Amino acid sequence: MTMNLRPGVVTADTEYGMALLDQSSGEYYTLNPTAALIVRTLLEGTSTEQAVTALTETYDVSAEQVEEDIARILEELRAARLLTA
């Protein structure tokens, strides 16, 4: 699955993870390091399976938990209208 941010949404790495800025509304969203790694990985065009592997190699967490985290983060980004269709 390729994830794309909506035009006008920019990212910035922060000391605590990542920030997403919606330039059209001026709203910004902060992501913790785990969510930031998920977003970075998916923005690079990797598959969900590759993202799961990257996170399970980085953190001591099960693949099932990572899959749940990815689904939740994607749901939240869609709800905030930060992603393209």
Stockholm file with secondary structure:
# STOCKHOLM 1.0

chainA/1-85         MTMNLRPGVVTADTEYGMALLDQSSGEYYTLNPTAALIVRTLLEGTSTEQAVTALTETYDVSAEQVEEDIARILEELRAARLLTA
#=GR chainA/1-85 SS CCCCBCTTEEEEEETTEEEEEETTTTEEEEECHHHHHHHHHHHTTCCHHHHHHHHHHHSSCCHHHHHHHHHHHHHHHHHTTCBCC
#=GC SS_cons        CCCCBCTTEEEEEETTEEEEEETTTTEEEEECHHHHHHHHHHHTTCCHHHHHHHHHHHSSCCHHHHHHHHHHHHHHHHHTTCBCC
//
